[in-house]
């Protein structure tokens, strides 16, 4: 039993340290090319960390999904006139979910300020809003969804 507890502690710490450390940035109001270039780079980095990555790049939409044994997320970007107007990030339950949520809300490019527990407004551009949804979807293990849009 004495050996068992340190082994569990070690495995737990190992899983936390395995989180993909690069934050998922918010790209609302950014040009299509900047978002696409960032995601191309992220694809390669994630694949090196044994993630299964799927991405679809079309004229006004980008869909990006990355899956590993401890982390799973999906991102959807919608563009109007080559400018990102809407971004949604779906985070599935795992040891990295809370860290990713915190990193997104603290994005320095937007300086999000809480209106309440769910809604945030950018201190840089008040037309950009962020909305958090939390709750476990029993069928998919989806924990959190974050949507950011320019109104």
DSSP file (Angstrom, degrees, kcal/mol; ACC not computed):
  #  RESIDUE AA STRUCTURE BP1 BP2  ACC     N-H-->O    O-->H-N    N-H-->O    O-->H-N    TCO  KAPPA ALPHA  PHI   PSI    X-CA   Y-CA   Z-CA
    1    1 A X     >        0   0    0      0, 0.0     4,-1.6     0, 0.0     0, 0.0   0.000 360.0 360.0 360.0 -37.2    0.0    0.0    0.0
    2    2 A X  H  >  +     0   0    0      1,-0.2     4,-1.0     2,-0.2     0, 0.0   0.876 360.0  45.0 -61.8 -36.9    2.9    2.4    0.8
    3    3 A X  H  > S+     0   0    0      1,-0.2     4,-1.6     2,-0.2    -1,-0.2   0.837 106.4  61.8 -73.6 -33.9    4.2    2.0   -2.8
    4    4 A X  H  > S+     0   0    0      1,-0.2     4,-2.2     2,-0.2    -2,-0.2   0.891  99.4  52.6 -63.0 -43.9    0.8    2.3   -4.3
    5    5 A X  H  X S+     0   0    0     -4,-1.6     4,-2.5     1,-0.2    -1,-0.2   0.931 109.8  46.9 -63.6 -48.5    0.1    5.9   -3.1
    6    6 A X  H  X S+     0   0    0     -4,-1.0     4,-2.6     1,-0.2    -1,-0.2   0.867 111.0  53.8 -61.7 -33.5    3.4    7.5   -4.4
    7    7 A X  H  X S+     0   0    0     -4,-1.6     4,-2.5     2,-0.2    -2,-0.2   0.933 110.2  45.9 -65.7 -44.8    2.8    5.7   -7.8
    8    8 A X  H  X S+     0   0    0     -4,-2.2     4,-2.4     2,-0.2    -2,-0.2   0.923 113.3  50.1 -62.5 -44.3   -0.7    7.2   -8.0
    9    9 A X  H  X S+     0   0    0     -4,-2.5     4,-2.5     1,-0.2    -2,-0.2   0.916 111.1  49.4 -59.7 -44.2    0.6   10.7   -7.0
   10   10 A X  H  X S+     0   0    0     -4,-2.6     4,-2.5     1,-0.2    -2,-0.2   0.928 111.3  48.3 -61.5 -46.6    3.4   10.4   -9.6
   11   11 A X  H  X S+     0   0    0     -4,-2.5     4,-2.1     2,-0.2    -1,-0.2   0.879 111.3  50.8 -63.7 -38.0    0.9    9.4  -12.4
   12   12 A X  H  X S+     0   0    0     -4,-2.4     4,-1.9     2,-0.2    -2,-0.2   0.940 112.2  45.8 -64.3 -47.2   -1.4   12.3  -11.5
   13   13 A X  H  X S+     0   0    0     -4,-2.5     4,-2.2     1,-0.2    -2,-0.2   0.881 111.3  53.9 -63.0 -37.9    1.5   14.8  -11.6
   14   14 A X  H  X S+     0   0    0     -4,-2.5     4,-0.9     1,-0.2    -1,-0.2   0.898 106.9  50.7 -62.9 -41.3    2.7   13.3  -14.9
   15   15 A X  H  < S+     0   0    0     -4,-2.1     3,-0.3     1,-0.2    -1,-0.2   0.889 110.7  49.1 -66.7 -37.4   -0.7   13.8  -16.4
   16   16 A X  H >< S+     0   0    0     -4,-1.9     3,-1.2     1,-0.2    -1,-0.2   0.884 110.0  50.8 -67.6 -37.0   -0.9   17.4  -15.3
   17   17 A X  H 3< S+     0   0    0     -4,-2.2    -1,-0.2     1,-0.2    -2,-0.2   0.668 100.5  66.1 -74.3 -14.3    2.6   18.1  -16.7
   18   18 A X  T 3< S+     0   0    0     -4,-0.9    -1,-0.2    -3,-0.3    -2,-0.2   0.505  72.9 121.3 -83.9  -4.3    1.5   16.6  -20.0
   19   19 A X  S <  S-     0   0    0     -3,-1.2     2,-0.7    -4,-0.2     3,-0.0  -0.291  81.1-102.6 -59.0 142.3   -1.0   19.3  -20.7
   20   20 A X        -     0   0    0      1,-0.2    -1,-0.1     2,-0.0    -2,-0.1  -0.587  37.4-158.4 -67.2 112.7   -0.3   21.2  -23.9
   21   21 A X        +     0   0    0     -2,-0.7     2,-0.4    -4,-0.1    -1,-0.2   0.746  62.9  92.8 -75.5 -25.4    1.2   24.3  -22.4
   22   22 A X  S    S-     0   0    0      1,-0.1    -2,-0.0    20,-0.1     0, 0.0  -0.555  80.8-124.5 -72.6 125.7    0.7   26.7  -25.3
   23   23 A X        -     0   0    0     -2,-0.4     2,-1.0     1,-0.1    -1,-0.1  -0.258  15.1-114.2 -69.9 156.3   -2.6   28.4  -24.6
   24   24 A X        -     0   0    0     76,-0.2    -1,-0.1    65,-0.0    65,-0.0  -0.802  42.4-145.7 -88.7 103.8   -5.4   28.4  -27.1
   25   25 A X        -     0   0    0     -2,-1.0     2,-0.4     1,-0.1    79,-0.1  -0.250  10.9-113.7 -74.2 159.0   -5.6   32.1  -28.1
   26   26 A X        -     0   0    0     78,-0.1    -1,-0.1     1,-0.1    83,-0.1  -0.768  28.6-176.1 -86.7 133.9   -8.7   34.1  -28.9
   27   27 A X    >   +     0   0    0     -2,-0.4     3,-2.1   121,-0.1    57,-0.3   0.177  27.4 140.4-120.1  16.4   -8.6   35.2  -32.6
   28   28 A X  T 3  S+     0   0    0      1,-0.3    57,-0.2    57,-0.1     3,-0.1  -0.439  77.9  17.8 -64.1 132.5  -11.7   37.3  -32.9
   29   29 A X  T 3  S+     0   0    0     55,-3.2    -1,-0.3     1,-0.3     2,-0.2   0.496 101.0 121.8  82.4   7.8  -11.0   40.3  -35.1
   30   30 A X    <   -     0   0    0     -3,-2.1    54,-3.0    54,-0.1    -1,-0.3  -0.676  69.4 -98.8 -97.9 156.5   -7.9   38.7  -36.5
   31   31 A X  B  >  -A   83   0A   0     -2,-0.2     4,-1.8    52,-0.2     3,-0.5  -0.412  28.6-117.6 -73.3 148.3   -7.3   38.0  -40.2
   32   32 A X  H  > S+     0   0    0     50,-2.4     4,-2.8     1,-0.2     5,-0.2   0.874 113.1  55.8 -50.9 -45.0   -7.9   34.5  -41.7
   33   33 A X  H  > S+     0   0    0      1,-0.2     4,-2.8    49,-0.2    -1,-0.2   0.886 105.5  50.7 -61.2 -40.9   -4.3   34.1  -42.6
   34   34 A X  H  > S+     0   0    0     -3,-0.5     4,-2.1     2,-0.2    -1,-0.2   0.916 113.2  45.5 -64.3 -43.0   -3.0   34.7  -39.1
   35   35 A X  H  X S+     0   0    0     -4,-1.8     4,-2.4     2,-0.2    -2,-0.2   0.940 114.8  47.6 -64.8 -46.9   -5.4   32.2  -37.6
   36   36 A X  H  X S+     0   0    0     -4,-2.8     4,-2.5     1,-0.2    -2,-0.2   0.915 111.7  49.7 -61.7 -45.3   -4.6   29.6  -40.3
   37   37 A X  H  X S+     0   0    0     -4,-2.8     4,-2.0    -5,-0.2    -1,-0.2   0.913 111.4  49.4 -60.5 -43.8   -0.8   30.1  -39.9
   38   38 A X  H  X S+     0   0    0     -4,-2.1     4,-2.6    -5,-0.2    -2,-0.2   0.928 112.5  47.2 -61.0 -45.6   -1.1   29.7  -36.1
   39   39 A X  H  X S+     0   0    0     -4,-2.4     4,-2.6     2,-0.2    -2,-0.2   0.856 107.6  55.7 -69.5 -34.7   -3.2   26.5  -36.4
   40   40 A X  H  X S+     0   0    0     -4,-2.5     4,-1.5     2,-0.2    -1,-0.2   0.933 112.0  44.3 -58.9 -45.1   -0.8   25.0  -39.0
   41   41 A X  H  X S+     0   0    0     -4,-2.0     4,-2.1     1,-0.2    -2,-0.2   0.922 112.7  51.1 -64.3 -45.0    2.0   25.5  -36.5
   42   42 A X  H  X S+     0   0    0     -4,-2.6     4,-3.0     1,-0.2     5,-0.3   0.875 104.0  59.6 -61.5 -37.7   -0.1   24.1  -33.6
   43   43 A X  H  X S+     0   0    0     -4,-2.6     4,-2.4     1,-0.2    -1,-0.2   0.944 107.7  44.6 -54.3 -50.7   -0.9   21.0  -35.7
   44   44 A X  H  X S+     0   0    0     -4,-1.5     4,-1.8     1,-0.2    -1,-0.2   0.909 114.4  48.4 -62.3 -43.9    2.7   20.1  -36.0
   45   45 A X  H  X S+     0   0    0     -4,-2.1     4,-0.8     1,-0.2    -1,-0.2   0.900 112.9  48.0 -65.1 -40.7    3.5   20.7  -32.4
   46   46 A X  H ><>S+     0   0    0     -4,-3.0     5,-2.2     1,-0.2     3,-0.7   0.897 108.5  53.7 -67.5 -40.0    0.4   18.7  -31.2
   47   47 A X  H ><5S+     0   0    0     -4,-2.4     3,-1.7    -5,-0.3    -1,-0.2   0.873 103.9  56.5 -63.0 -35.7    1.3   15.8  -33.5
   48   48 A X  H 3<5S+     0   0    0     -4,-1.8    -1,-0.3     1,-0.3    -2,-0.2   0.781 105.1  53.1 -64.4 -25.4    4.8   15.7  -32.0
   49   49 A X  T <<5S-     0   0    0     -4,-0.8    -1,-0.3    -3,-0.7    -2,-0.2   0.117 126.7-102.7 -96.0  20.2    3.0   15.3  -28.6
   50   50 A X  T < 5S+     0   0    0     -3,-1.7     2,-0.3     1,-0.2    -3,-0.2   0.759  70.9 149.1  66.2  29.3    1.0   12.3  -29.9
   51   51 A X      < -     0   0    0     -5,-2.2     2,-0.7    -8,-0.1    -1,-0.2  -0.660  49.0-128.9 -84.0 148.6   -2.2   14.2  -30.4
   52   52 A X  E     -B   67   0A   0     15,-3.0    15,-2.0    -2,-0.3     2,-0.4  -0.906  34.5-166.5 -93.3 120.1   -4.6   13.1  -33.2
   53   53 A X  E     -B   66   0A   0     -2,-0.7     2,-0.4    13,-0.2    13,-0.2  -0.923  16.4-179.5-117.9 132.6   -5.3   16.3  -35.1
   54   54 A X  E     +B   65   0A   0     11,-2.4    11,-2.9    -2,-0.4     2,-0.4  -0.994   9.4 175.2-125.8 136.6   -8.0   17.0  -37.7
   55   55 A X  E     -B   64   0A   0     -2,-0.4     2,-0.4     9,-0.2     9,-0.2  -1.000  16.3-165.8-143.7 142.7   -8.4   20.4  -39.4
   56   56 A X  E     -B   63   0A   0      7,-2.7     7,-2.2    -2,-0.4     2,-0.6  -0.989   7.8-170.8-129.3 121.3  -10.6   21.7  -42.1
   57   57 A X  E     +B   62   0A   0     -2,-0.4     2,-0.3     5,-0.2     5,-0.2  -0.948  17.2 157.1-115.8 112.8   -9.7   25.1  -43.7
   58   58 A X  E >   -B   61   0A   0      3,-2.7     3,-0.7    -2,-0.6    -2,-0.0  -0.791  56.4 -83.1-127.2 175.7  -12.3   26.6  -46.1
   59   59 A X  T 3  S+     0   0    0     -2,-0.3    23,-0.1     1,-0.3   -27,-0.1   0.826 121.5  10.8 -50.4 -46.9  -12.9   30.2  -47.2
   60   60 A X  T 3  S+     0   0    0      1,-0.1    19,-2.6    21,-0.1     2,-0.3   0.288 123.6  55.5-119.7  11.3  -15.0   31.4  -44.3
   61   61 A X  E <   -BC  58  78A   0     -3,-0.7    -3,-2.7    17,-0.2     2,-0.4  -1.000  49.3-170.2-147.4 140.9  -14.7   28.6  -41.7
   62   62 A X  E     -BC  57  77A   0     15,-2.1    15,-2.7    -2,-0.3     2,-0.4  -0.999   7.0-171.1-128.7 131.2  -11.9   26.7  -39.9
   63   63 A X  E     -BC  56  76A   0     -7,-2.2    -7,-2.7    -2,-0.4     2,-0.4  -0.991   9.4-179.8-121.0 129.0  -12.7   23.6  -37.8
   64   64 A X  E     +BC  55  75A   0     11,-2.8    11,-3.2    -2,-0.4     2,-0.4  -0.995   5.1 179.0-135.1 130.1   -9.8   22.2  -35.6
   65   65 A X  E     -BC  54  74A   0    -11,-2.9   -11,-2.4    -2,-0.4     2,-0.4  -0.997   3.3-176.7-134.5 137.1   -9.9   19.2  -33.4
   66   66 A X  E     -BC  53  73A   0      7,-2.6     7,-2.3    -2,-0.4     2,-0.4  -0.997   5.7-176.1-136.2 131.4   -7.1   17.7  -31.2
   67   67 A X  E     +BC  52  72A   0    -15,-2.0   -15,-3.0    -2,-0.4     2,-0.3  -0.989  11.3 157.3-133.2 132.4   -7.3   14.6  -29.1
   68   68 A X        -     0   0    0      3,-2.7     3,-0.3    -2,-0.4   -17,-0.1  -0.868  57.7 -93.0-136.3 173.4   -4.9   12.9  -26.7
   69   69 A X  S    S+     0   0    0     -2,-0.3     3,-0.1     1,-0.2   -18,-0.0   0.792 125.1  26.7 -60.6 -25.5   -5.5   10.4  -23.9
   70   70 A X  S    S+     0   0    0      1,-0.2    26,-0.6   -52,-0.1    25,-0.4   0.490 123.2  42.3-115.9  -3.2   -5.7   13.3  -21.4
   71   71 A X        +     0   0    0     -3,-0.3    -3,-2.7    23,-0.1     2,-0.3  -0.995  52.0 172.0-148.8 136.6   -6.8   16.3  -23.4
   72   72 A X  E     +C   67   0A   0     20,-0.4    20,-2.6    -2,-0.4     2,-0.3  -0.971  11.3 159.6-146.5 126.9   -9.4   16.9  -26.1
   73   73 A X  E     -CD  66  91A   0     -7,-2.3    -7,-2.6    -2,-0.3     2,-0.4  -0.994  19.8-159.0-147.6 154.8  -10.6   20.1  -27.6
   74   74 A X  E     -CD  65  90A   0     16,-2.2    16,-3.1    -2,-0.3     2,-0.4  -0.977   8.1-164.9-131.5 145.2  -12.3   21.4  -30.7
   75   75 A X  E     -CD  64  89A   0    -11,-3.2   -11,-2.8    -2,-0.4     2,-0.4  -0.995   2.7-167.9-134.2 138.9  -12.3   24.9  -32.1
   76   76 A X  E     -CD  63  88A   0     12,-2.5    12,-2.5    -2,-0.4     2,-0.4  -0.992   4.8-170.7-126.5 132.0  -14.5   26.5  -34.7
   77   77 A X  E     -CD  62  87A   0    -15,-2.7   -15,-2.1    -2,-0.4     2,-0.4  -0.986   3.1-164.9-124.6 131.7  -13.7   29.9  -36.4
   78   78 A X  E     -CD  61  86A   0      8,-2.6     7,-2.6    -2,-0.4     8,-1.6  -0.957  10.7-160.7-117.3 137.4  -16.2   31.8  -38.6
   79   79 A X  E     - D   0  84A   0    -19,-2.6     2,-0.4    -2,-0.4     5,-0.2  -0.872  14.8-168.7-120.9 147.3  -15.0   34.6  -40.8
   80   80 A X  E >  S- D   0  83A   0      3,-2.5     3,-1.4    -2,-0.3    -2,-0.0  -0.988  85.9  -8.7-131.9 124.4  -16.6   37.6  -42.6
   81   81 A X  T 3  S-     0   0    0     -2,-0.4    -1,-0.1     1,-0.3     3,-0.1   0.900 130.2 -58.0  52.9  44.1  -14.5   39.5  -45.2
   82   82 A X  T 3  S+     0   0    0      1,-0.2   -50,-2.4   -23,-0.1     2,-0.4   0.588 115.7 114.1  64.4  14.5  -11.4   37.4  -44.0
   83   83 A X  E <  S-AD  31  80A   0     -3,-1.4    -3,-2.5   -52,-0.2     2,-0.3  -0.961  73.4-115.6-117.1 132.1  -11.8   38.7  -40.4
   84   84 A X  E     + D   0  79A   0    -54,-3.0   -55,-3.2    -2,-0.4    -5,-0.3  -0.484  39.2 166.3 -67.3 123.1  -12.7   36.3  -37.6
   85   85 A X  E     +     0   0A   0     -7,-2.6    65,-2.2    -2,-0.3     2,-0.3   0.590  64.1  27.5-110.7 -19.2  -16.1   37.3  -36.2
   86   86 A X  E     +ED 149  78A   0     -8,-1.6    -8,-2.6    63,-0.2     2,-0.4  -0.996  57.3 178.7-148.7 139.0  -16.9   34.2  -34.1
   87   87 A X  E     -ED 148  77A   0     61,-2.7    61,-3.2    -2,-0.3     2,-0.4  -0.996   4.7-171.9-140.6 133.1  -14.8   31.6  -32.3
   88   88 A X  E     -ED 147  76A   0    -12,-2.5   -12,-2.5    -2,-0.4     2,-0.5  -0.993   3.0-167.0-126.7 136.2  -16.0   28.6  -30.2
   89   89 A X  E     -ED 146  75A   0     57,-3.1    57,-2.9    -2,-0.4     2,-0.6  -0.986   3.5-163.5-122.3 124.0  -13.8   26.3  -28.1
   90   90 A X  E     -ED 145  74A   0    -16,-3.1   -16,-2.2    -2,-0.5     2,-0.5  -0.938   7.9-165.8-109.4 121.2  -15.2   23.1  -26.8
   91   91 A X  E     -ED 144  73A   0     53,-2.8    53,-2.3    -2,-0.6    52,-1.7  -0.921   7.8-147.4-111.7 127.8  -13.1   21.6  -24.0
   92   92 A X  E     -E  142   0A   0    -20,-2.6   -20,-0.4    -2,-0.5    50,-0.2  -0.644  37.9 -80.5 -94.0 152.5  -13.7   18.0  -22.9
   93   93 A X  S    S+     0   0    0     48,-2.9     2,-0.3    -2,-0.2    -1,-0.1  -0.175  75.6 115.5 -54.8 135.0  -13.2   16.8  -19.4
   94   94 A X  S >  S-     0   0    0    -23,-0.1     3,-1.2    -3,-0.1     4,-0.4  -0.945  78.5 -80.7 175.9 172.4   -9.7   16.1  -18.4
   95   95 A X  T 3  S+     0   0    0    -25,-0.4     4,-0.3    -2,-0.3   -24,-0.1   0.668 124.1  51.5 -66.8 -14.8   -6.9   17.3  -16.1
   96   96 A X  T 3> S+     0   0    0    -26,-0.6     4,-2.4     1,-0.1    -1,-0.2   0.554  82.7  91.1 -97.8  -8.9   -6.0   20.2  -18.4
   97   97 A X  H <> S+     0   0    0     -3,-1.2     4,-2.4     1,-0.2     5,-0.2   0.904  86.3  46.8 -58.4 -49.2   -9.5   21.7  -18.8
   98   98 A X  H  > S+     0   0    0     -4,-0.4     4,-2.4     1,-0.2    -1,-0.2   0.885 112.2  51.2 -63.2 -38.7   -9.4   24.2  -15.9
   99   99 A X  H  > S+     0   0    0     -4,-0.3     4,-2.4     2,-0.2    -1,-0.2   0.929 110.8  48.2 -63.9 -44.7   -5.9   25.5  -17.0
  100  100 A X  H  X S+     0   0    0     -4,-2.4     4,-2.2     2,-0.2    -2,-0.2   0.918 110.9  51.2 -62.3 -42.6   -7.1   26.1  -20.6
  101  101 A X  H  X S+     0   0    0     -4,-2.4     4,-2.3    -5,-0.2     5,-0.2   0.944 111.7  47.2 -58.8 -48.5  -10.2   27.9  -19.4
  102  102 A X  H  X S+     0   0    0     -4,-2.4     4,-1.7     1,-0.2    -1,-0.2   0.894 110.7  51.6 -61.5 -41.5   -8.2   30.2  -17.1
  103  103 A X  H  < S+     0   0    0     -4,-2.4    -1,-0.2     1,-0.2    -2,-0.2   0.883 110.7  48.4 -63.6 -39.1   -5.6   30.9  -19.9
  104  104 A X  H >< S+     0   0    0     -4,-2.2     3,-1.4     1,-0.2    -2,-0.2   0.930 111.4  48.2 -68.6 -45.4   -8.3   31.9  -22.4
  105  105 A X  H 3< S+     0   0    0     -4,-2.3     7,-0.4     1,-0.3    -1,-0.2   0.827 111.6  51.8 -64.8 -30.8  -10.2   34.2  -20.0
  106  106 A X  T 3< S+     0   0    0     -4,-1.7    -1,-0.3    -5,-0.2    -2,-0.2   0.255  74.6 147.8 -90.1  12.5   -6.8   35.9  -19.0
  107  107 A X    X>> -     0   0    0     -3,-1.4     4,-1.8     1,-0.2     3,-1.3  -0.290  40.1-152.0 -53.4 117.3   -5.9   36.5  -22.7
  108  108 A X  T 345S+     0   0    0      1,-0.3    -1,-0.2     2,-0.2    -3,-0.0   0.709  88.5  68.4 -69.1 -21.5   -3.9   39.8  -22.6
  109  109 A X  T 345S+     0   0    0      1,-0.2    -1,-0.3   -83,-0.1    -2,-0.1   0.701 116.0  24.5 -70.6 -16.8   -4.8   40.8  -26.1
  110  110 A X  T <45S-     0   0    0     -3,-1.3    14,-1.5    14,-0.1    13,-1.4   0.639  85.5-147.1-120.3 -23.4   -8.4   41.3  -25.0
  111  111 A X  T  <5 -     0   0    0     -4,-1.8    12,-1.3    11,-0.2    -3,-0.1   0.953  24.8-151.0  49.3  59.1   -8.3   42.0  -21.2
  112  112 A X  E   < -F  122   0A   0     -5,-0.5     2,-0.4    -7,-0.4    10,-0.2  -0.348  10.7-160.8 -63.2 136.4  -11.6   40.3  -20.6
  113  113 A X  E     -F  121   0A   0      8,-2.5     8,-2.3    -3,-0.1     2,-0.2  -0.976  22.1-113.4-121.4 133.1  -13.6   41.7  -17.6
  114  114 A X  E     +F  120   0A   0     -2,-0.4     6,-0.3     6,-0.2     3,-0.1  -0.423  28.0 178.2 -69.2 131.9  -16.3   39.7  -15.9
  115  115 A X  S    S-     0   0    0      4,-3.2     2,-0.2     1,-0.4     5,-0.2   0.762  79.6 -30.4 -91.7 -40.6  -19.9   41.0  -16.2
  116  116 A X  S    S-     0   0    0      3,-1.5    -1,-0.4     0, 0.0     0, 0.0  -0.796  89.3 -65.4-154.2-164.3  -21.1   38.0  -14.2
  117  117 A X  S    S+     0   0    0     -2,-0.2     3,-0.1     1,-0.2    -3,-0.0   0.674 132.1  29.9 -69.5 -15.0  -19.9   34.3  -13.8
  118  118 A X  S    S+     0   0    0      1,-0.1    14,-2.5    13,-0.1     2,-0.4   0.755 110.2  63.0-113.0 -36.2  -20.7   33.5  -17.5
  119  119 A X  E     + G   0 131A   0     12,-0.2    -4,-3.2    10,-0.0    -3,-1.5  -0.777  52.3 179.3-107.2 139.2  -20.2   36.7  -19.5
  120  120 A X  E     -FG 114 130A   0     10,-2.7    10,-2.6    -2,-0.4     2,-0.4  -0.969  12.5-153.2-133.4 148.2  -17.1   38.8  -20.1
  121  121 A X  E     -FG 113 129A   0     -8,-2.3    -8,-2.5    -2,-0.3     8,-0.2  -0.969  27.9-110.2-122.4 140.2  -16.4   41.9  -22.2
  122  122 A X  E     -F  112   0A   0      6,-2.6   -10,-0.2     3,-0.5   -11,-0.2  -0.472  13.8-153.0 -68.5 132.5  -13.1   42.9  -23.7
  123  123 A X  S    S+     0   0    0    -13,-1.4     3,-0.2   -12,-1.3   -12,-0.2   0.700  98.2  49.0 -74.8 -19.9  -11.5   45.9  -22.0
  124  124 A X  S    S+     0   0    0    -14,-1.5     2,-0.4     1,-0.3    -1,-0.2   0.873 129.8  13.3 -84.8 -43.2   -9.7   46.6  -25.4
  125  125 A X    >   -     0   0    0    -15,-0.4     3,-2.5     3,-0.1    -3,-0.5  -0.865  64.8-160.9-138.7 100.5  -12.7   46.4  -27.6
  126  126 A X  T 3  S+     0   0    0     -2,-0.4    -1,-0.1     1,-0.3    -3,-0.1   0.588  88.2  70.2 -62.0  -9.5  -16.1   46.4  -25.9
  127  127 A X  T 3  S+     0   0    0     -6,-0.1    24,-3.2    23,-0.1     2,-0.6   0.541  83.9  83.5 -82.7  -5.3  -17.8   44.9  -29.0
  128  128 A X  E <   - H   0 150A   0     -3,-2.5    -6,-2.6    22,-0.2     2,-0.3  -0.880  63.1-177.1-102.6 121.5  -16.0   41.6  -28.3
  129  129 A X  E     -GH 121 149A   0     20,-2.5    20,-2.2    -2,-0.6     2,-0.4  -0.885  14.6-155.9-120.0 149.5  -17.7   39.4  -25.8
  130  130 A X  E     -GH 120 148A   0    -10,-2.6   -10,-2.7    -2,-0.3     2,-0.4  -0.973   8.4-168.2-123.1 136.6  -16.8   36.0  -24.2
  131  131 A X  E     -GH 119 147A   0     16,-2.7    16,-2.4    -2,-0.4     2,-0.4  -0.993   5.3-156.6-129.6 128.9  -19.3   33.5  -22.8
  132  132 A X  E     - H   0 146A   0    -14,-2.5     2,-0.4    -2,-0.4    14,-0.2  -0.823   6.7-172.2-102.0 139.8  -18.5   30.5  -20.7
  133  133 A X  E     - H   0 145A   0     12,-2.5    12,-2.4    -2,-0.4     2,-0.3  -0.998   7.3-174.6-128.8 131.5  -20.7   27.5  -20.4
  134  134 A X  E     + H   0 144A   0     -2,-0.4    10,-0.2    10,-0.2     2,-0.1  -0.900  27.5 101.6-123.1 153.4  -19.9   24.7  -18.0
  135  135 A X  E     -     0   0A   0      8,-2.1     2,-0.5    -2,-0.3    -2,-0.0  -0.361  63.0 -97.7 141.6 140.1  -21.5   21.4  -17.3
  136  136 A X  E     -     0   0A   0     -2,-0.1     2,-0.8   -44,-0.0     7,-0.2  -0.682  22.0-149.7 -87.3 126.4  -20.8   17.8  -18.2
  137  137 A X  E >>> - H   0 142A   0      5,-1.7     4,-2.8    -2,-0.5     3,-0.6  -0.862  13.4-149.6 -89.4 111.3  -22.6   16.3  -21.1
  138  138 A X  T 345S+     0   0    0     -2,-0.8    -1,-0.1     1,-0.2    -2,-0.0   0.788  90.8  50.2 -58.3 -31.2  -22.9   12.7  -20.1
  139  139 A X  T 345S+     0   0    0      1,-0.1    -1,-0.2    -3,-0.1    -3,-0.0   0.844 126.6  20.7 -78.0 -33.1  -22.8   11.3  -23.6
  140  140 A X  T <45S-     0   0    0     -3,-0.6    -2,-0.2     2,-0.1    -1,-0.1   0.520  93.3-125.6-114.9  -7.4  -19.7   13.2  -24.8
  141  141 A X  T  <5 +     0   0    0     -4,-2.8   -48,-2.9     1,-0.2     2,-0.4   0.748  48.8 166.1  64.0  24.9  -17.9   14.2  -21.5
  142  142 A X  E   < +EH  92 137A   0     -5,-0.6    -5,-1.7   -50,-0.2   -50,-0.2  -0.600  12.2 176.0 -72.3 125.8  -17.9   17.8  -22.7
  143  143 A X  E     +     0   0A   0    -52,-1.7    -8,-2.1    -2,-0.4     2,-0.3   0.859  56.1  11.4 -97.4 -46.2  -17.0   20.0  -19.7
  144  144 A X  E     -EH  91 134A   0    -53,-2.3   -53,-2.8   -10,-0.2     2,-0.4  -0.951  49.3-165.3-140.7 151.5  -16.8   23.5  -21.0
  145  145 A X  E     -EH  90 133A   0    -12,-2.4   -12,-2.5    -2,-0.3     2,-0.5  -0.998   8.4-168.1-136.6 136.7  -17.6   25.6  -24.0
  146  146 A X  E     -EH  89 132A   0    -57,-2.9   -57,-3.1    -2,-0.4     2,-0.4  -0.990   3.3-172.5-125.1 127.0  -16.3   29.1  -24.7
  147  147 A X  E     -EH  88 131A   0    -16,-2.4   -16,-2.7    -2,-0.5     2,-0.4  -0.971   1.7-174.5-120.2 139.4  -17.6   31.3  -27.4
  148  148 A X  E     +EH  87 130A   0    -61,-3.2   -61,-2.7    -2,-0.4     2,-0.3  -0.997  13.8 165.1-129.4 132.5  -16.1   34.6  -28.3
  149  149 A X  E     -EH  86 129A   0    -20,-2.2   -20,-2.5    -2,-0.4     2,-0.5  -0.980  35.9-125.0-146.5 157.9  -17.7   36.9  -30.8
  150  150 A X  E       H   0 128A   0    -65,-2.2   -22,-0.2    -2,-0.3   -23,-0.1  -0.914 360.0 360.0-102.1 127.2  -17.7   40.5  -32.1
  151  151 A X              0   0    0    -24,-3.2   -23,-0.1    -2,-0.5    -1,-0.1   0.425 360.0 360.0-103.7 360.0  -21.1   42.2  -32.0
